């Protein structure tokens, strides 16, 4: 809500404003007790002035005790109707303030009951105290009693409306902040997943190649040197992919930020060649007519294949991997299976253990609307199966 100058004044000088309000109410009430309807000055009326002082002073309670304020001013107004010599709305000025405060700061039912009681009782009192008063004066007197309740109800409704608008705006702001935090968290998970895929893949291959080279160094030095040369290629490729992935964190206008496209199944031959040079035989089978995958699905399929083959190289060294790509209707199915690893296991193998590879693959598949299963095969080995859509949302196509 806008912080206007009246709001600042009310916030900084509340007691001063209360004193001015009490003074104004007392002036209106006391002045009315000494002037008749024709404007003629009358002699001071001590009882009426005393009641005016009490009811006006009670206005100091309007911030903390609106109901008590109404009770005091109503009793004083009823007494003034009998103590004063004429009927005038100024006599009940403190009561008018009390009815307005009651309408603004309490519930609607309380304000309406108080207004109705004040109007009926005081109107009846005027018939007893001044039976000769004209009907116009009585109607004006009742109108002044009813008016503050209507104005106060309108003010309260407007304040409630503005408060609801502020609350919706704050809730929308919180929602935007939560959405921003969620997107940041999702982006961190995506980057962590990409880094895991890149680093784990190449480190696993480098570990396998180094282990095989050490194993062959004494028996077949030539093959060991060849394996070490492949190790150099694998580490160089790891550095390039790592630079490309980290480059996504740079600003778009950074001239050093890499502009390489995300990998997809078009790079599958290079991926398979890398694993074969590391000592993992791979057999590829394609069923159905090849179809174009949307960029997100293409990247997901590549990363799932990469992670699956990496797991085979780490945990089942010496066995062969069978890859099957099936294009059927609007779905794309890929499977990676390996046999039971031969015994003894070569030195390059890493012991089986928990990790985030399977979790990351499942998250990748779910992100594009697919699903992934991974489990041991009945005859030994492991099977990873991912069913993905050929296309995701249309907004992804221009990527």
C-alpha positions as CSV (number, residue, x, y, z in Angstrom):
1,X,0.0,0.0,0.0
2,X,1.3,3.5,-0.9
3,X,2.8,5.4,2.0
4,X,1.0,8.8,1.6
5,X,1.6,11.8,3.7
6,X,-1.7,11.4,5.7
7,X,-0.5,7.9,6.7
8,X,2.9,9.2,7.7
9,X,1.3,11.9,9.8
10,X,-1.0,9.4,11.5
11,X,1.9,7.1,12.2
12,X,4.2,9.8,13.6
13,X,1.7,11.9,15.6
14,X,-1.1,9.6,16.8
15,X,-1.6,11.3,20.2
16,X,-1.6,14.8,18.7
17,X,-4.3,13.8,16.2
18,X,-6.3,12.2,19.1
19,X,-6.2,15.5,21.0
20,X,-7.3,17.5,18.0
21,X,-10.2,15.1,17.5
22,X,-11.3,15.3,21.1
23,X,-11.1,19.1,21.0
24,X,-13.2,19.3,17.8
25,X,-15.8,16.9,19.2
26,X,-16.0,18.8,22.5
27,X,-16.3,22.2,20.6
28,X,-19.2,20.8,18.5
29,X,-21.0,19.3,21.5
30,X,-20.5,22.1,24.0
31,X,-21.3,24.8,21.4
32,X,-24.6,23.1,20.6
33,X,-25.7,23.2,24.2
34,X,-25.6,27.0,24.2
35,X,-27.2,27.7,20.9
36,X,-30.8,26.9,19.8
37,X,-32.1,25.9,16.4
38,X,-32.5,29.6,15.4
39,X,-28.9,30.5,16.3
40,X,-29.8,32.4,19.4
41,X,-27.3,32.1,22.3
42,X,-28.5,30.6,25.5
43,X,-27.3,30.6,29.0
44,X,-24.6,28.0,29.8
45,X,-26.0,24.6,30.7
46,X,-23.7,23.1,33.3
47,X,-25.2,19.5,33.2
48,X,-25.0,19.4,29.4
49,X,-21.5,20.8,29.4
50,X,-20.4,18.2,32.0
51,X,-21.8,15.4,29.8
52,X,-20.1,16.9,26.8
53,X,-16.7,16.9,28.6
54,X,-17.2,13.2,29.6
55,X,-18.3,12.0,26.2
56,X,-15.6,14.0,24.4
57,X,-12.9,12.7,26.7
58,X,-14.0,9.2,26.1
59,X,-13.0,9.6,22.4
60,X,-9.4,9.0,23.5
61,X,-10.5,5.3,23.8
62,X,-11.3,5.0,20.1
63,X,-8.0,3.1,19.2
64,X,-8.1,0.5,21.9
65,X,-11.7,0.2,23.2
66,X,-14.3,0.9,20.5
67,X,-17.1,-0.9,22.3
68,X,-16.5,0.9,25.6
69,X,-16.4,4.2,23.7
70,X,-19.8,3.5,22.3
71,X,-21.2,2.6,25.7
72,X,-20.0,5.8,27.3
73,X,-21.0,8.1,24.4
74,X,-24.4,6.5,24.0
75,X,-25.2,7.0,27.7
76,X,-24.0,10.6,27.6
77,X,-26.0,11.3,24.4
78,X,-29.1,9.9,26.0
79,X,-28.6,12.1,29.1
80,X,-27.9,15.2,27.0
81,X,-31.2,14.7,25.1
82,X,-33.0,15.4,28.4
83,X,-30.5,18.0,29.8
84,X,-30.3,20.2,26.6
85,X,-33.0,22.6,25.6
86,X,-33.1,21.8,21.9
87,X,-32.7,18.9,19.5
88,X,-29.5,19.0,17.4
89,X,-27.1,16.5,15.9
90,X,-24.1,18.3,17.5
91,X,-25.3,17.1,20.8
92,X,-24.3,13.5,19.9
93,X,-21.0,14.3,18.0
94,X,-19.0,11.9,20.3
95,X,-21.6,9.2,19.6
96,X,-21.2,9.8,15.9
97,X,-17.5,9.3,16.2
98,X,-18.1,6.1,18.3
99,X,-20.4,4.6,15.7
100,X,-17.9,5.3,12.9
101,X,-15.1,3.7,14.9
102,X,-17.3,0.7,15.8
103,X,-18.1,0.2,12.1
104,X,-14.5,0.4,11.1
105,X,-12.8,-1.7,13.8
106,X,-15.4,-4.3,14.8
107,X,-17.6,-6.8,12.9
108,X,-20.5,-5.7,10.7
109,X,-23.1,-7.3,13.0
110,X,-21.9,-5.4,16.1
111,X,-21.9,-2.1,14.3
112,X,-25.4,-2.6,12.8
113,X,-26.9,-3.5,16.2
114,X,-25.2,-0.6,17.9
115,X,-26.4,1.8,15.2
116,X,-30.0,0.5,15.3
117,X,-30.1,0.7,19.1
118,X,-28.8,4.2,19.1
119,X,-31.2,5.4,16.5
120,X,-34.3,3.9,18.0
121,X,-33.5,4.8,21.7
122,X,-32.4,8.3,21.0
123,X,-35.3,9.0,18.6
124,X,-37.7,7.8,21.3
125,X,-35.9,9.9,23.9
126,X,-36.3,13.1,21.8
127,X,-40.1,12.5,21.6
128,X,-40.1,12.5,25.4
129,X,-37.6,15.3,26.0
130,X,-38.8,17.6,23.2
131,X,-42.2,16.6,21.9
132,X,-42.7,19.9,20.0
133,X,-39.6,19.4,17.8
134,X,-40.5,19.5,14.0
135,X,-40.4,16.3,12.0
136,X,-37.5,17.6,9.8
137,X,-35.3,18.0,12.9
138,X,-36.1,14.5,14.0
139,X,-35.3,13.0,10.6
140,X,-32.0,14.9,10.4
141,X,-31.1,13.7,13.9
142,X,-31.7,10.1,13.0
143,X,-29.8,10.5,9.7
144,X,-26.8,11.8,11.5
145,X,-26.9,8.7,13.7
146,X,-27.2,6.3,10.8
147,X,-24.6,8.0,8.6
148,X,-21.4,7.1,10.5
149,X,-22.2,3.4,10.4
150,X,-22.6,3.4,6.6
151,X,-19.4,5.4,6.1
152,X,-17.5,3.2,8.5
153,X,-18.7,0.0,6.8
154,X,-17.6,1.4,3.4
155,X,-14.2,2.3,4.8
156,X,-13.8,-1.1,6.4
157,X,-14.8,-2.8,3.1
158,X,-12.3,-0.7,1.1
159,X,-9.5,-1.5,3.6
160,X,-10.3,-5.2,3.5
161,X,-10.2,-5.0,-0.3
162,X,-6.8,-3.3,-0.3
163,X,-5.5,-5.8,2.2
164,X,-6.6,-8.7,0.0
165,X,-4.9,-7.1,-3.0
166,X,-1.7,-6.7,-0.9
167,X,-1.9,-10.3,0.3
168,X,-2.4,-11.6,-3.2
169,X,0.6,-9.5,-4.4
170,X,2.8,-10.8,-1.6
171,X,1.7,-14.4,-2.3
172,X,2.4,-14.0,-6.0
173,X,5.8,-12.6,-5.1
174,X,6.5,-15.5,-2.8
175,X,5.4,-17.9,-5.5
176,X,7.7,-16.3,-8.0
177,X,10.6,-16.5,-5.6
178,X,9.8,-20.2,-4.9
179,X,9.6,-20.9,-8.6
180,X,13.0,-19.1,-9.1
181,X,14.5,-21.2,-6.4
182,X,13.0,-24.4,-7.8
183,X,14.4,-23.6,-11.2
184,X,17.8,-22.8,-9.8
185,X,17.8,-26.1,-7.9
186,X,16.7,-28.0,-11.1
187,X,19.4,-26.3,-13.0
188,X,22.0,-27.3,-10.4
189,X,20.8,-30.9,-10.6
190,X,20.9,-30.9,-14.4
191,X,24.5,-29.5,-14.4
192,X,25.6,-31.9,-11.7
193,X,24.1,-34.8,-13.7
194,X,25.9,-33.7,-16.9
195,X,29.2,-33.3,-15.0
196,X,28.7,-36.8,-13.5
197,X,28.0,-38.3,-16.9
198,X,31.1,-36.6,-18.5
199,X,33.5,-37.2,-15.6
200,X,32.4,-40.7,-14.6
201,X,32.4,-41.9,-18.2
202,X,35.9,-40.7,-19.1
203,X,37.4,-41.5,-15.7
204,X,36.0,-45.0,-15.8
205,X,37.5,-45.5,-19.3
206,X,40.8,-44.0,-18.3
207,X,40.9,-46.3,-15.3
208,X,40.1,-49.3,-17.4
209,X,42.7,-48.5,-20.0
210,X,45.3,-47.8,-17.4
211,X,44.6,-51.1,-15.6
212,X,44.8,-53.0,-18.9
213,X,48.0,-51.3,-19.8
214,X,49.6,-52.2,-16.5
215,X,48.3,-55.8,-16.9
216,X,49.9,-56.0,-20.4
217,X,53.0,-54.1,-19.8
218,X,55.2,-57.1,-19.1
219,X,53.7,-59.6,-21.5
220,X,52.8,-57.4,-24.4
221,X,54.6,-53.9,-24.3
222,X,53.4,-52.9,-27.8
223,X,49.8,-53.4,-26.9
224,X,50.3,-51.7,-23.6
225,X,51.8,-48.6,-25.4
226,X,48.8,-48.6,-27.8
227,X,46.5,-48.7,-24.7
228,X,48.3,-45.8,-23.2
229,X,47.9,-43.8,-26.4
230,X,44.2,-44.4,-26.2
231,X,44.3,-43.3,-22.6
232,X,45.7,-39.9,-23.8
233,X,42.8,-39.6,-26.3
234,X,40.3,-40.4,-23.6
235,X,41.6,-37.8,-21.1
236,X,41.8,-35.2,-23.9
237,X,38.2,-36.0,-24.8
238,X,37.2,-35.7,-21.1
239,X,38.8,-32.3,-20.9
240,X,37.0,-31.1,-24.0
241,X,33.6,-32.3,-22.8
242,X,34.2,-30.9,-19.3
243,X,35.0,-27.5,-20.8
244,X,31.9,-27.6,-22.9
245,X,29.7,-28.5,-19.9
246,X,31.2,-25.9,-17.6
247,X,31.0,-23.4,-20.4
248,X,27.2,-23.5,-20.0
249,X,27.6,-21.7,-16.7
250,X,29.3,-18.7,-18.4
251,X,27.4,-15.7,-19.7
252,X,26.0,-15.8,-23.1
253,X,28.1,-12.9,-24.3
254,X,31.3,-14.5,-23.1
255,X,33.5,-14.9,-26.3
256,X,35.2,-17.9,-24.7
257,X,31.9,-19.8,-24.0
258,X,31.8,-22.9,-26.2
259,X,29.1,-23.1,-28.8
260,X,29.2,-26.9,-29.4
261,X,25.9,-28.6,-29.8
262,X,24.8,-31.1,-27.1
263,X,25.8,-34.7,-28.0
264,X,23.2,-37.0,-29.5
265,X,22.9,-40.4,-31.2
266,X,24.8,-39.1,-34.2
267,X,27.9,-39.3,-32.0
268,X,27.1,-42.9,-31.1
269,X,29.8,-44.5,-33.4
270,X,32.5,-42.4,-31.7
271,X,31.2,-43.4,-28.3
272,X,31.2,-47.1,-29.1
273,X,34.7,-46.8,-30.6
274,X,35.9,-45.2,-27.4
275,X,34.7,-48.2,-25.3
276,X,36.0,-50.7,-27.8
277,X,39.4,-49.2,-27.6
278,X,39.1,-49.5,-23.8
279,X,38.6,-53.2,-24.1
280,X,34.8,-53.4,-24.0
281,X,33.2,-55.2,-27.0
282,X,30.0,-53.6,-28.1
283,X,27.3,-55.0,-30.4
284,X,24.8,-52.5,-31.8
285,X,21.4,-53.6,-33.3
286,X,18.8,-51.2,-34.8
287,X,15.2,-52.3,-35.2
288,X,12.7,-50.3,-37.2
289,X,13.2,-47.3,-39.4
290,X,15.4,-44.6,-37.9
291,X,13.5,-41.5,-37.0
292,X,14.6,-38.1,-35.9
293,X,14.5,-37.5,-32.1
294,X,13.8,-34.1,-30.5
295,X,17.0,-32.5,-29.0
296,X,16.1,-33.3,-25.4
297,X,15.3,-37.0,-26.1
298,X,18.4,-37.3,-28.3
299,X,20.6,-36.0,-25.5
300,X,18.8,-38.2,-22.9
301,X,19.3,-41.3,-25.1
302,X,23.0,-40.5,-25.6
303,X,23.6,-40.0,-21.9
304,X,21.8,-43.1,-20.9
305,X,23.8,-45.2,-23.3
306,X,27.0,-43.5,-22.1
307,X,26.3,-44.1,-18.4
308,X,25.2,-47.7,-19.1
309,X,28.3,-48.6,-21.0
310,X,30.4,-46.9,-18.3
311,X,28.8,-49.1,-15.7
312,X,29.6,-52.1,-17.7
313,X,33.2,-51.1,-18.0
314,X,33.4,-50.4,-14.3
315,X,31.5,-53.4,-12.8
316,X,31.6,-56.1,-15.5
317,X,35.0,-55.7,-17.2
318,X,35.7,-58.4,-19.7
319,X,32.1,-59.0,-20.7
320,X,30.5,-57.7,-23.9
321,X,27.7,-55.2,-24.1
322,X,24.7,-55.5,-26.4
323,X,22.8,-52.3,-27.5
324,X,19.4,-52.5,-29.1
325,X,17.7,-49.4,-30.5
326,X,14.0,-49.9,-31.5
327,X,11.9,-47.3,-33.3
328,X,8.2,-48.2,-33.0
329,X,5.4,-45.7,-33.6
330,X,5.9,-42.7,-31.5
331,X,8.2,-44.4,-29.0
332,X,11.9,-45.1,-28.9
333,X,13.2,-48.1,-26.9
334,X,16.9,-48.6,-26.1
335,X,18.4,-51.4,-24.1
336,X,21.9,-52.1,-22.9
337,X,22.6,-55.6,-21.7
338,X,25.8,-57.4,-20.6
339,X,26.7,-60.9,-19.8
340,X,28.1,-62.3,-16.6
341,X,31.7,-61.0,-16.4
342,X,34.4,-63.7,-16.8
343,X,36.5,-64.7,-13.8
344,X,39.1,-63.7,-12.7
345,X,38.1,-60.0,-13.1
346,X,40.9,-57.9,-14.6
347,X,42.7,-55.4,-12.3
348,X,41.0,-52.4,-13.9
349,X,37.6,-53.3,-12.6
350,X,36.2,-51.2,-9.9
351,X,34.2,-52.9,-7.1
352,X,30.5,-52.6,-7.3
353,X,29.1,-50.0,-5.1
354,X,26.3,-47.5,-4.8
355,X,26.3,-44.3,-6.8
356,X,24.1,-41.8,-8.6
357,X,24.3,-43.3,-12.1
358,X,21.0,-45.2,-12.1
359,X,19.3,-42.3,-10.3
360,X,20.5,-39.8,-12.9
361,X,19.4,-42.0,-15.8
362,X,15.9,-42.4,-14.3
363,X,15.6,-38.7,-13.8
364,X,16.7,-38.0,-17.3
365,X,14.2,-40.4,-18.7
366,X,11.4,-39.0,-16.6
367,X,12.3,-35.4,-17.6
368,X,11.4,-36.1,-21.2
369,X,8.3,-38.2,-20.4
370,X,9.9,-41.6,-20.5
371,X,10.8,-44.3,-18.0
372,X,13.8,-46.4,-17.3
373,X,14.2,-49.8,-15.6
374,X,17.4,-51.5,-14.6
375,X,17.9,-54.9,-13.0
376,X,20.0,-58.0,-13.0
377,X,19.4,-60.6,-15.7
378,X,18.3,-64.1,-14.7
379,X,21.3,-65.7,-16.4
380,X,23.8,-63.2,-15.0
381,X,24.7,-59.7,-16.1
382,X,22.7,-56.5,-16.1
383,X,19.9,-55.0,-18.3
384,X,19.1,-51.3,-18.6
385,X,15.9,-50.5,-20.6
386,X,14.6,-47.0,-21.4
387,X,11.4,-46.2,-23.2
388,X,11.4,-42.6,-24.5
389,X,9.0,-40.6,-26.7
390,X,10.3,-39.5,-30.1
391,X,9.2,-36.0,-29.4
392,X,8.8,-33.9,-26.3
393,X,7.0,-30.5,-26.1
394,X,6.8,-28.5,-29.2
395,X,8.7,-25.6,-27.6
396,X,11.8,-27.8,-27.5
397,X,12.0,-28.3,-31.3
398,X,13.8,-25.1,-32.2
399,X,16.6,-25.9,-29.7
